[in-house]
Amino acid sequence: MDNQRRLRVGVIGLNMGQWHAETYKNLPNADLVAVCDKDAGWLEHCRTKWDVPNTFTDYREMVAMPDLDAVSVALPTFLHLSVALAAFEQGKHVLMEKPMAMNATEGEQMAEAARSAGKTLMISLNQRFDPDVQFLKRYIEEGNLGEIYCARTLWRRPLGGLPASTLDRPTGVYTGRNWFNEAAKGGGALRDLGAHVIDVAMWLMGFPELQDAVGRTYTKFISEGAPASPADADDHSVGFARFTNGASLQIEASFGQHIDHDELITEVFGTKGGALRWSGRPPKLYGQTGGAYSTTEPRLQERKSGPQQEFVNSILEGRPPLVRPEHGIAVTRIMDAIFAGSSTASP
Ligand SMILES: NC(=O)c1ccc[n+]([C@@H]2O[C@H](COP(=O)([O-])OP(=O)(O)OC[C@H]3O[C@@H](n4cnc5c(N)ncnc54)[C@H](O)[C@@H]3O)[C@@H](O)[C@H]2O)c1
């Protein structure tokens, strides 16, 4: 790595983007030089908090800044493509929040713009950096599961925590969060929660090529948390994906259903063994001893890295990032097929 170089980074969208900004502030090889949010009062609050030299309410002006190398984009999903295209046009690297885009076609457009600009596009699928997931990836890469032929992945929540359409801030009430409840703006459980767990499963499975997927989405409760309208996004979705190598993946994502606790599970099975990642508990490994059931509980380690560190390091080291555009597209393609409810993957 070029130890002398530091990356000049900006953050667009300052809710989830706060985590990006704070992380950049603490990185040894990055400088947070600009922040952007259309809520001017909140923008000023954030500028003071992090002592940022440049602020913008219009992302187009921010990406045109000459002394800026890269941006994190943490905006509602329907805005991702247009902001990425503007950033690549101005020669900036982009760390894009998940889900990458509204659909795989948009994802491909975004990836093509990055390629043409010769800039890095990384997707902020942060569960990849979870120490348990990292441990399981290494364990699988060592060949301990044999040939992986099926997997199950889910993130589901009990009723009571459906996305609210407003957020109280010290500078006033932010009323822009109803997009989480709107299908046309990229809301819903599948895109919000499903994107993470599909990515984790696909990564552990080695990103097999999608053959087809079916699914069904439900909108039963979402309006309970959303006095604003529309509230037409999915609050519960199920899917089943098949891959050209014969493997398959069961998927479930829910903002609220009749269960009693939050569950986050990815289970992967191969010819030599199985592995389970679940809800903050140590991973479980099955079948290591002659087919007998056995459990190993590796010590949970500290998180060593995250999307922002990986984004900055990959650019400075001149290598592809851990979460590449084609991964974001593959995840989005499975979601497209579930939304279509069809038996074929969307374009
Ligand atoms: N990686 C994760 O775990 C994770 C968690 C939460 C959200 N996200 C993703 O982050 C993205 C943002 O989600 P969020 O929860 O922060 O959304 P949010 O609606 O709570 O916040 C969006 C912020 O962007 C600002 N904004 C909206 N439109 C703008 C525009 N045109 N120009 C400038 N600023 C604008 C809003 O004022 C607000 O401060 C989404 O893609 C979401 O899926 C990822």
The ligand as an SDF file (V2000), in Angstrom:
LIG
                    3D

 44 48  0  0  0  0  0  0  0  0999 V2000
  -25.6560   -1.5100    5.3210 N   0  0  0  0  0  0  0  0  0  0  0  0
  -26.6590   -1.4590    6.1920 C   0  0  0  0  0  0  0  0  0  0  0  0
  -26.7150   -2.2140    7.1570 O   0  0  0  0  0  0  0  0  0  0  0  0
  -27.7460   -0.4320    6.0050 C   0  0  0  0  0  0  0  0  0  0  0  0
  -28.5710   -0.0590    7.0640 C   0  0  0  0  0  0  0  0  0  0  0  0
  -29.5420    0.9340    6.8430 C   0  0  0  0  0  0  0  0  0  0  0  0
  -29.6750    1.4840    5.5820 C   0  0  0  0  0  0  0  0  0  0  0  0
  -28.8790    1.0640    4.5640 N   0  0  0  0  0  0  0  0  0  0  0  0
  -29.0150    1.6190    3.2090 C   0  0  0  0  0  0  0  0  0  0  0  0
  -28.5700    2.9570    3.2220 O   0  0  0  0  0  0  0  0  0  0  0  0
  -29.3310    3.7190    2.3060 C   0  0  0  0  0  0  0  0  0  0  0  0
  -29.9340    4.9040    3.0530 C   0  0  0  0  0  0  0  0  0  0  0  0
  -30.7700    4.4120    4.0820 O   0  0  0  0  0  0  0  0  0  0  0  0
  -31.1420    5.3220    5.3520 P   0  0  0  0  0  0  0  0  0  0  0  0
  -31.7340    4.4160    6.3520 O   0  0  0  0  0  0  0  0  0  0  0  0
  -29.9760    6.1430    5.7280 O   0  0  0  0  0  0  0  0  0  0  0  0
  -32.2630    6.2580    4.6730 O   0  0  0  0  0  0  0  0  0  0  0  0
  -32.9350    7.5660    5.3260 P   0  0  0  0  0  0  0  0  0  0  0  0
  -34.1090    7.9230    4.4760 O   0  0  0  0  0  0  0  0  0  0  0  0
  -33.1450    7.3760    6.7820 O   0  0  0  0  0  0  0  0  0  0  0  0
  -31.8060    8.7060    5.1900 O   0  0  0  0  0  0  0  0  0  0  0  0
  -31.4680    9.2560    3.9470 C   0  0  0  0  0  0  0  0  0  0  0  0
  -30.7260   10.5760    4.1750 C   0  0  0  0  0  0  0  0  0  0  0  0
  -30.4370   11.1010    2.8770 O   0  0  0  0  0  0  0  0  0  0  0  0
  -30.9570   12.4210    2.7510 C   0  0  0  0  0  0  0  0  0  0  0  0
  -31.4080   12.5950    1.3700 N   0  0  0  0  0  0  0  0  0  0  0  0
  -32.5010   12.0530    0.7820 C   0  0  0  0  0  0  0  0  0  0  0  0
  -32.5650   12.4190   -0.5090 N   0  0  0  0  0  0  0  0  0  0  0  0
  -31.4680   13.1860   -0.7500 C   0  0  0  0  0  0  0  0  0  0  0  0
  -30.9600   13.8150   -1.9070 C   0  0  0  0  0  0  0  0  0  0  0  0
  -31.5750   13.7610   -3.0940 N   0  0  0  0  0  0  0  0  0  0  0  0
  -29.8090   14.5310   -1.7850 N   0  0  0  0  0  0  0  0  0  0  0  0
  -29.1620   14.6140   -0.5950 C   0  0  0  0  0  0  0  0  0  0  0  0
  -29.6100   14.0290    0.5250 N   0  0  0  0  0  0  0  0  0  0  0  0
  -30.7440   13.3070    0.4500 C   0  0  0  0  0  0  0  0  0  0  0  0
  -32.0690   12.5370    3.7600 C   0  0  0  0  0  0  0  0  0  0  0  0
  -32.2500   13.8770    4.1890 O   0  0  0  0  0  0  0  0  0  0  0  0
  -31.5670   11.6320    4.8950 C   0  0  0  0  0  0  0  0  0  0  0  0
  -30.7620   12.3300    5.8120 O   0  0  0  0  0  0  0  0  0  0  0  0
  -30.3530    2.7650    1.6980 C   0  0  0  0  0  0  0  0  0  0  0  0
  -29.8840    2.2470    0.4900 O   0  0  0  0  0  0  0  0  0  0  0  0
  -30.4540    1.6560    2.7300 C   0  0  0  0  0  0  0  0  0  0  0  0
  -30.8480    0.4050    2.1830 O   0  0  0  0  0  0  0  0  0  0  0  0
  -27.9100    0.1440    4.7630 C   0  0  0  0  0  0  0  0  0  0  0  0
  1  2  1  0
  2  3  2  0
  2  4  1  0
  4  5  1  0
  4 44  2  0
  5  6  2  0
  6  7  1  0
  7  8  2  0
  8  9  1  0
  8 44  1  0
  9 10  1  0
  9 42  1  0
 10 11  1  0
 11 12  1  0
 11 40  1  0
 12 13  1  0
 13 14  1  0
 14 15  2  0
 14 16  1  0
 14 17  1  0
 17 18  1  0
 18 19  2  0
 18 20  1  0
 18 21  1  0
 21 22  1  0
 22 23  1  0
 23 24  1  0
 23 38  1  0
 24 25  1  0
 25 26  1  0
 25 36  1  0
 26 27  1  0
 26 35  1  0
 27 28  2  0
 28 29  1  0
 29 30  1  0
 29 35  2  0
 30 31  1  0
 30 32  2  0
 32 33  1  0
 33 34  2  0
 34 35  1  0
 36 37  1  0
 36 38  1  0
 38 39  1  0
 40 41  1  0
 40 42  1  0
 42 43  1  0
M  CHG  2   8   1  16  -1
M  END
$$$$
